[in-house]
Amino acid sequence: MKLRKTAVLLVAFLMMLFCIPVTASAADAEQQTTESEVKTYSDGSFTYAYVDGGVALYSCDTSMLAVNLPDESNGRKVVEISDAAFYQCSKLEYISFGKYIRKIGSYAFQGCSSLKSLTIPDTVEEIGEYAFGSCTQLKELTLPKNLKNIPEGMCFECIMLENLTFPSALESIGLSAFYNCNLLNPPAFPEGLQKIGDYAFAFCYAVMKAELPSTVTDVGSAVYYGCVNITEFTVPKQLDKMGTLMFMGCSNLAEYKVEDGNPTYTVKDGVLYKDDMKTLYAYPAGKTDVNFTVPEGVTVIYDAAFFSALHLEEVLFPSTLQYIGAGAFEYCSALKQVYLSEGVEILYENAFADCTSLIDVHLPETLKGVGNYAFYACTALKEITVPKNCKTIGDYAFGYTDSGETDDNGNPVPKKIEDFKQHGTVDITRILIISLGVLVFAVIIFFLIKIIRKNQMTSEEHEAIVQADIKAEDAQYVNILDEIENPEQNSDEQEKNT
């Protein structure tokens, strides 16, 4: 009985010993099967990928001319179009979307150069960056009403785009979203829009008005760069952040306005100011006046404030002015003279670059620094005097222009303007003080080295020096005794030597 019981226990033990690993191996195998389950599959025309809530159209036959996306595939809802799913499908002319699509990925239709019209269903809540970039034949785009954010580069270089419908829920427009959409004159923005990114409508030559809703608080740099048909702009009530060069190249913009109640910006004679008139923010490039006086109280002329103001010939500066920003007067090609008042401390980079008519410049004694390329390509300017207090002069600040050659990076190589002279006063007192300071410093270092060297001597080195000094003293003493004891011999030797 005991033997049988022992045998049963032994068999049970062996089963436990071997069956548990077998069971575990089966579980592992099942898990591996699940993990190794094909994540993408094809139905012949499209490849799909499994995602939360259904499947995404992963890729397609790039030679397709027309696409009708199904609502479902393999028993699952088609809820997404993956990143680059139709990338460079240059023959695709038509597409209709399934009723469950909620997301269109980045670059999804980029380079679909035959697409002419797109209507995005209202189920779509998210569109990735550059989704329709370089769709060069796209003329009409209807966006879903629930879309809150137009992403970066969404219609980048859609050069034929004319008709656009903004969603009512729109809150932001991303960087370069409609860059180089040459024919686009966008419709009115919906109330609720808050932010517009850099270059959003740059080179949209057909834009006639830059009218922003009162809800906009943040507008980036160069948003309307090159939009030559804009003639005026009104700063919305809540706008408190506006980037530089917003209207760069808008040569017909003649006037700025500010909506009542804006706490940040002020307008006077069509010129835009901020910080209670302490900062001259923007001068309209299309203003036809040849003379302009910067009001007293202005301490800063902002970056690119007068950029490409082609009519200006003379600007008078106030005694309160301290700083002139980067590119502030760049490409003011009619400007003939610049007489900066005492108090100006810094001229930032490119401040007066490419002012090709500039012939006379006076820099104040208060000037402390001049940035890189500050007067670059001012080809009519033949001389300038730099004040003695100016401690910093940037690269190619004075007397340089383009050579016509480029470096390895494609940048113009500067060359010296012929006969250009740069004068400057020399402060002798300052030079003497610096020289004296250098001398004193050298003497101190010399004695410190001697002290350190002495402290670093070993006892043997010190004893050797002492013994050498004693021998020298003994030799001198012997010579003195010899002179005393043999005066005649020493006298004869002296006469002989003579």
MIGURO-927521 format. One record per residue: x, y, z of N, C-alpha, C in turn; residue in three letters. Coordinates in steps of 0.1 Angstrom, whole numbers, plus 5000, padded with zeros to 4 digits. Layout:
N
XYZXYZXYZALA/...
***
This chain:
498
500849885000500050005000500950125000MET/501850125009502850235010503550254997LYS/503950134990504650144978503750204967LEU/502450164967501550224957501350374959ARG/501250414972501050554975502250634971LYS/503450574973504650634970504750654955THR/504350554947504450554933503450664927ALA/502250674933501350784929501950914931VAL/502550934943503151064946504251094937LEU/505050994933506151014924505651054910LEU/504550984906503951024893503451164893VAL/502751194904502251334905503351434905ALA/504451404912505551494912506151514898PHE/506251394891506851404877505951484868LEU/504551464870503651544862503751694864MET/503951724878504051864881505351914875MET/506451834876507751874871507751904857LEU/507051824849507151834834505951904828PHE/504751894835503551954829503452104830CYS/503952144842503852294844504652364833ILE/505952324830506652384819505852374806PRO/505252254803504552234791503352334790VAL/502652344801501552444802501952584799THR/503052614806503652754804504052774790ALA/504652664784505152684770503952704761SER/502852634763501652654755501152794756ALA/501152854769500652984771501653084764ALA/502953054765503853144758503653134743ASP/503453014738503153004723501953084719ALA/500853074727499653144724499953294724GLU/500753344734501053484735501953524723GLN/502853444720503753474708502953484695GLN/501953394694501053394683500353524682THR/499853574694499153704694500053814691THR/501253814697502153924694502653924680GLU/502853804674503353794661502253804650SER/500953824655499853834646500153944636GLU/499853924624500154024614499454154617VAL/500254264618499654394622499154464610LYS/499554424598499054484586498554374577THR/497554404569497054304559496554384547TYR/496454314536496054374524494854314518SER/493954394512492854344505492954344490ASP/494154364486494454374471494754514467GLY/493854614471494054754468494754834478SER/494454804491494954884502495654784512PHE/496554844520497154774531496554844544THR/496154764554495554824566496454784578TYR/496354864588497054844601496054844612ALA/496254764622495254764633495654884643TYR/494654954647494755064656493555054666VAL/493655144676492555144686491255184679ASP/490255104681488955134676488655084662GLY/489655024656489454974642490754954635GLY/490754994622491954984614492255124607VAL/493555134603493955254595494355214582ALA/494055294572494555264558496055304559LEU/496855204556498255214559499055254546TYR/498655194535499255234522498355184510SER/498755234498497955194487498755184474CYS/498155144464498755134451498955274445ASP/500155314444500455454440499955494426THR/499555394418499155424404497655444403SER/496955444415495455454415495055594410MET/493955604403493455734398492255784406LEU/491555694412490355734421490255634432ALA/489855684444489755604456488455634463VAL/487655524466486455524474486855444487ASN/487155514497487555444510486355374516LEU/486455244520485355174526485055214540PRO/483855194545483555224559484255124568ASP/484355004564484854894572485754804564GLU/486654734571487454634564487754524574SER/487554404569487754284578486954284591ASN/485754344590484854354602485254464611GLY/486154544608486554664616486354794609ARG/486054894617485855034611487155084607LYS/487155154595488255224590488255364596VAL/489155394606489055514614490155614612VAL/491255564605492355654602492955634588GLU/493655744584494555734573495955754578ILE/496755664577498055664583498955774577SER/500055804584501055894579501555844565ASP/501655944556502155914542501455804535ALA/500155774538499455664532499355684517ALA/499055804512498955834498500155914493PHE/501255914500502356004497502855984482TYR/502956094475503356094461502556004452GLN/501255994455500355924445499956034435CYS/500856054426500756174417499656154407SER/499156034405498056014395496656024401LYS/496656024415495356024422494556164419LEU/493356144413492556264410491356284419GLU/490856174425489656184433489756084445TYR/489156134456489056044468487856074476ILE/487155974480486055994490486355914502SER/485955974514486255914527485155834533PHE/485455734540484555654548483855734559GLY/482755684564481955764574482555754588LYS/483655674590484155664604485555724605TYR/486055784595487355844595487455954606ILE/488355944615488556054625489856124625ARG/490856064618492156124618492856104604LYS/493556204599494356194587495756224591ILE/496656134589498056144594498956244586GLY/500056274592501056364586501456314572SER/501656404563502056374549501156274542TYR/499956264546499056154541498856164526ALA/498656294521498456314507499556404501PHE/500656424507501656514502502156464488GLN/502156554479502656524466501656464457GLY/500356464461499256414452498956524442CYS/499756544432499756664424498556664414SER/497756554413496656554404495256584411SER/495356584425494056604432493656754430LEU/492356764427491756904424490856944435LYS/490156854442489156894452489156794463SER/488956844475488956754487487856804497LEU/486956714501486056754511486256654523THR/486756704534487056624546485856614554ILE/485356484557484156474565484256524579PRO/483056564584482956624597483456534609ASP/483556404606484056304616485456324619THR/486256384610487656404612487956514623VAL/488756484633489056584643490456614644GLU/491356544636492756574637493356544623GLU/494156644619494956634606496356654609ILE/497256574604498656584606499356684598GLY/500656724601501356824594501656784580GLU/501556884571501856874557500956764550TYR/499756744556498956634551498656654536ALA/498456784531498156804517499256894510PHE/500356894516501556974511501856934496GLY/502157034489502557024475501456954466SER/500256964470499156914461498957034451CYS/499757044441499857164433498657184424THR/497757094422496557114414495257134423GLN/495457124436494257134445493757274445LEU/492457284441491857414439490757444451LYS/490257334456489157354466489357264477GLU/489257314490489357234502488357274512LEU/487557174516486557194526486957114539THR/487157194550487657134562486457094571LEU/486656994580485556954589485257054599PRO/483957064603483557174612484057164626LYS/484457044630484957024644486457034645ASN/487157064634488657074635489057194642LEU/489857184652490257294661491657354657LYS/492457264651493857304648494157274634ASN/494557374626495157354613496657334615ILE/497157224611498557194615499557264606PRO/500857254610501957304603501957254589GLU/502157344579502257304565501157234559GLY/499957244564498857154559498657164544MET/498657294539498557314525499757384519CYS/500957344524502157404520502357394505PHE/502557514498502757524484501657454475GLU/500457474480499257434471498957554463CYS/499757574452499757694445498557734437ILE/497657634435496357664428495157674437MET/495357664450494257664460493557804460LEU/492257804457491557924456490357924467GLU/489657814468488557814477488857724489ASN/488557794500488857724513487757754523LEU/487357654530486357674541486957644554THR/486957744563487457734577486457664586PHE/486857574595485857524604485457624615PRO/484257604619483757704629484357694643SER/484957574645485557544658487057584658ALA/487557644648489057664646489557754657LEU/490757704663491357784674492857824670GLU/493457744661494857784658495157744643SER/496057824637496557794624498157774625ILE/498657664621500057634623501057704614GLY/502357684617503457734609503357704595LEU/503457804586503457774571502257694566SER/501157704573499957624569499557644555ALA/499557774550499157804536500257874529PHE/501557844532502657904526502657884511TYR/502857994504502957994489501657944482ASN/500557964488499257944482498958064474CYS/499558084462499558214455498158264452ASN/497258184449495858224445494858234456LEU/495258204469494358204480494058334486LEU/492758374486492358494494491358434504ASN/491858404516491158324526489858394530PRO/488858314534487558374539487758434553PRO/486758494558486858554571487158444581ALA/487958474591488258384602487158374611PHE/486858254617485858244627486158304640PRO/485158354647485458404661485858284669GLU/486858294677487358184685488758154681GLY/489158194670490558174665491458254675LEU/492558194680493358254690494858274685GLN/495358184677496758184673496958154659LYS/497958234653498358214639499858204639ILE/500358094633501858064633502658144623GLY/503958134624504858204615504558164601ASP/504658254592504558234577503258164573TYR/502258174581500958104578500458134564ALA/500458254560499858304547500958374539PHE/502158344541503258404534503158374519ALA/503358474511503258464496501958424491PHE/500858454498499558444493499158574487CYS/499658584474499558714467498158774466TYR/497158684466495758724464495058784476ALA/495758774488495158824500494958974499VAL/493659014501493359164499493259234513MET/492759154523492559214536493159124547LYS/493759174557494259104568493359134580ALA/492159074580491259104591491158984600GLU/491559014613491558904623490458924633LEU/489858814638488858834648489358884661PRO/488558944669488959004682489458904692SER/489258774689489658674698491158634697THR/491858684686493258644684494158714694VAL/494958634700495958684710497358674706THR/497658584697499058554693499258544678ASP/500058624672500258614658501858604656VAL/502258514648503658494646504358584637GLY/505658554634506458634625506158614610SER/506158714602506058704588504858634583ALA/503758644590502558574587502058614573VAL/502158734570501658784556502858824548TYR/503958764550505158804542504858794527TYR/505158904520505058904505503658924500GLY/502658954509501258974505501059114500CYS/501459144488501659274483500359354481VAL/499159284481497959354479497259404492ASN/497859374503497259424516497559574517ILE/496559654520496759794521496659854536THR/495959774544495859824558495659704567GLU/495959724580495759614590495359674603PHE/494259614609493759654622494159554633THR/494859594643495259514654494059474662VAL/493759354664492559314672492659354687PRO/491459354693491359404707492259324716LYS/492259194715492959104725494359074721GLN/494859114709496159074704497259144713LEU/498059064720499159124728500559064724ASP/500558974714501858924710501858914695LYS/502758994688502858994674504358984670MET/504658884661506058864657506558974648GLY/507858964646508559064637508259024622THR/508459124614508359104599506959044595LEU/505959074603504659024600504159064586MET/504459184582504059234569505259264560PHE/506359184562507559204554507159184539MET/507559284531507359274517505959314513GLY/505159364522503859414519503959564515CYS/504359584503504759714498503659814497SER/502459764497501259854496500559884509ASN/501059824520500459844533500759994537LEU/499760074538500060224540499560264554ALA/498960174562498360224574498060114584GLU/498460134596498060044607496960104615TYR/496060024620494960064629494959974641LYS/494360024652494259944664492859944669VAL/492259824672490859824677490859874691GLU/489759954694489560014707489659904718ASP/490359944728490459854740491659774740GLY/492559774730493759694730494759764740ASN/495259684750496059744760497559754757PRO/497959684746499359674743499859764732THR/499059784721499459864709498759994708TYR/499460094702498960224699499260264685THR/498460344679498760384666498760544665VAL/499660594657499760744655500160764641LYS/499360844634499660864620499960744612ASP/499260634615499360514608500560424612GLY/501360474621502560394626502160324639VAL/502660204641502260124652503360134663LEU/502860154675503760164687503260064698TYR/504160034708503659954719504460004731LYS/504159954743504759994756504560144758ASP/503360194757503060334759503860424751ASP/504060394738504760474728506260474731MET/506760384739508260374741508960294730LYS/508160204723508760124713508060154700THR/508760194690508160204676508260064670LEU/507060014668506959864665506959844650TYR/506259924642506159894628505760024620ALA/506460054610506160164601505660094588TYR/504460134583503960074571504860104559PRO/505259994552506160004541505560084529ALA/504260084528503660154517503360304520GLY/503660354531503460494534504360574525LYS/503760674519504560744508505260874513THR/505260904526505961014531507460994529ASP/508161104525509661094523510461134536VAL/509761194545510361234558509561184570ASN/510261144580509561094592510361134605PHE/509561184615510261214628509761114638THR/510661044644510360954655510061034667VAL/508861014673508461094684509361084696PRO/509461204704510161204716509461104726GLU/510261034734509760934743510060794738GLY/510260774725510560644720512060604724VAL/512160494730513560444734514060334725THR/513160264718513460144710512760154697VAL/513560134686513060104673513159954671ILE/511959894670511959744670512559684658TYR/512859554659513459474648512559494635ASP/513159524624512559534611511359634611ALA/511359734620510259834620510059904607ALA/511159944601511060024588511559944576PHE/511459814578511959724567511359754554PHE/512159784544511759804530510759924529SER/510960024537510160144535510860224524ALA/510460204512511160244500511060394498LEU/510060464504509860604501510660694510HIS/511060644521511760734531513160774527LEU/513360904528514660964524515361024537GLU/514561064547515161114559514361084571GLU/515061044582514461014595515161094605VAL/514361154614514861234625514661154638LEU/515661144646515661054657515461144670PHE/514761094680514561164693515761154702PRO/515861244712516961234722516761124731SER/515561064732515360954741515760814736THR/516060814723516360684716517660614722LEU/517560484724518660414730519060294721GLN/518160224715518360104708517660104694TYR/518460054684517860034671517959884667ILE/516859814665516759674664517359614651GLY/517459484651517959414639517159434627ALA/517759474616517059504604516059614604GLY/516259704614515259804615514959894603ALA/516059934596515960014584516559934571PHE/516559804572517059734561516259754548GLU/516959764538516359784524515559914523TYR/515860014531515360154529516160214519CYS/515960184507516860214496516960364492SER/515960444497515960584494516560674505ALA/516860614517517360684528518760734525LEU/518960874527520160934523521160964535LYS/520560994546521461024557520860974570GLN/521760944580521460894593522260974603VAL/521561064611522161134621521561094634TYR/522261004641521760954654522061044665LEU/521061064674521161154685522061094696SER/522561184705523261134716522261054725GLU/522760944730521860864738521760724732GLY/521860714719521860584712523060494717VAL/522760374721523860294727524160164718GLU/523160114712523359984704522659994691ILE/523359954680522759924667522959774665LEU/521859714664521859564662522159524648TYR/522259394645522759344632521759394621GLU/522359424610521659464598520759584599ASN/521059664609520159774613519959864601ALA/520959894593520859984581521459914568PHE/521359784568521959714557521159734544ALA/521859744533521259764520520559894518ASP/520959994525520460134523521360194513CYS/521060164500522060184489522260334486THR/521360424491521460564488522060644500SER/522460574510522960634522524360684520LEU/524560824522525860884519526460944531ILE/525660964542526161044553525660974566ASP/526560944575526160874588526960944599VAL/526160984609526861034622526460944633HIS/527560894640527360804651527660884664LEU/526760874674526960944687528060894696PRO/528560984704529560944714529060834724GLU/527760824726527160734735527160594730THR/527460574717527360444711528360344717LEU/527860224721528660124727528960004718LYS/528059974709528159854701527459864688GLY/528059794678527459794664527459644660VAL/526259594656526159454653526659414639GLY/526759284637527159234624526359294612ASN/527059324602526359374589525559494591TYR/525759574601524959684605524759784593ALA/525859814586525759904574526259824561PHE/525959694561526459614550525759654537TYR/526459654526525959684513525359834512ALA/525859924520525560064518526660114509CYS/526460094496527460114486527860254483THR/526960354487527160494484527960554496ALA/528060484507528660534519530160514518LEU/530960624518532460604516533260624528LYS/532760684539533560694551532660704563GLU/533160674575532460674587533460694599ILE/532960764609533860784621533160714633THR/533960614638533460544650533860614663VAL/532860644672533260704684534060624693PRO/534860694702535860624710535260524720LYS/533960554724533360464735532760344729ASN/532760324716532160204709533160084711CYS/532759994720533659884723533559764714LYS/532459754708532159634699531759674685THR/532459614675531959634661531959494655ILE/530759464650530459324645531159304631GLY/531059184627531659144614530959214602ASP/531859274593531359334581530359454584TYR/530559514595529559624599529659744590ALA/530859774586531059894577531959854565PHE/531559914554532459914542532559784534GLY/531459694535531459574528530159554520TYR/530259484509529159454501529359314495THR/528359264487528459124481529559134470ASP/530259024469531359014459530758944446SER/529558894447529058814436529358664436GLY/530158634446530558494448529858434461GLU/529758304461529158244473530058134479THR/529858114492530758014499530157874497ASP/530657774504530157634502528757614507ASP/528257704515526857704520525957784512ASN/526457844501525557924493525358074497GLY/526158114508526058244513526958344505ASN/526458464503527358564496528658584503PRO/529658604495531058634501531258784501VAL/531458844512531558994513532959034506PRO/532859164501534159224497534159364501LYS/535359424502535559554507535059654497LYS/534359754501533859864492535059954488ILE/535259974476536460044471536460194477GLU/537660234482537860374487537160394500ASP/536560294506535860324519536860344530PHE/536560444539537460474550536760474563LYS/537360414573536760404586537660474596GLN/537160584602537960664611537460634625HIS/538460664634538160644648539060714657GLY/538660764668539560844677540260744687THR/541460784691542260694700542360764713VAL/541960694724542060744738543360714744ASP/544360814743545760794748545760754763ILE/544960824771544960804785544560654788THR/543560604781543060474783544160374780ARG/544960404769546060314765547160314775ILE/547460434780548560444790548160364803LEU/546960374807546460314820546560154818ILE/546160114806546159964803547559914803ILE/548559994797549959954796550559944810SER/550260054818550860054831550259934839LEU/549059904838548459784845549059654841GLY/549359644828550059524823551459514829VAL/552159624830553559624835553559584850LEU/552659644858552559614872552159464874VAL/551259414866550959274866552059184864PHE/552959214854554059134850555059134862ALA/555359244868556259254880555759164891VAL/554459174894553859094905554058944902ILE/553858904890553958764886555458724887ILE/556358814883557758774885558158744899PHE/557758834908558158804922557358684928PHE/556158664924555458544929556158424924LEU/556658414912557358304907558658274916ILE/559358384919560558374927560258314941LYS/559158364947558758324960558358174960ILE/557558144950557158004948558357914946ILE/559257954938560457874935561257854948ARG/561357954956562157944968561557844978LYS/560157854978559457764988559557624983ASN/559757604970559757464965561157404966GLN/562257474970563557424971563657314981MET/564457214978564757104988565857164998THR/566057095009567057135018568457125012SER/568657025004569957004997570257124988GLU/569257164980569457284971569757404979GLU/568957424990569157544998570557545004HIS/571057425009572457415015573457445004GLU/573257394992574257414981574357564978ALA/573257634978573257784975574057854987ILE/573757814999574457875011575957855010VAL/576357725006577757695005578457774994GLN/577657794983578257874972578458014976ALA/577458074984577658204989578858224998ASP/579058115007580158125016581558115008ILE/581558034998582858024990583158154983LYS/582058214978582258344971582758444981ALA/582258444993582658545003584158515007GLU/584458385009585858345013586858395002ASP/586458374989587358414978587558564978ALA/586558634981586658784981587558824993GLN/587358755005588258785016589658755013TYR/589958645007591358605003591958714994VAL/591258764985591758864976592158994983ASN/591259024993591559145001592759135009ILE/592959015015594258985023595458995014LEU/595358935002596458934993596859074989ASP/595959164987596259304984596959374995GLU/596559335008597159405019598559355021ILE/598859225020600159165023601159185011GLU/600759204999601659224988601259344979ASN/601359454985600959584978601759604966PRO/603159584966603959614955603659524943GLU/603559394946603259294935601959334928GLN/600959374937599659404931599759534923ASN/600659634928600859754920601459724907SER/602559644907603259604894602259544884ASP/601359454889600459384880599459484874GLU/599059584883598159684878598759774867GLN/600159804869600759884859600959804846GLU/601259674848601459584836600159574828LYS/599059564835597759554829597459684821ASN/597859794828597659924822598359934809THR/
***
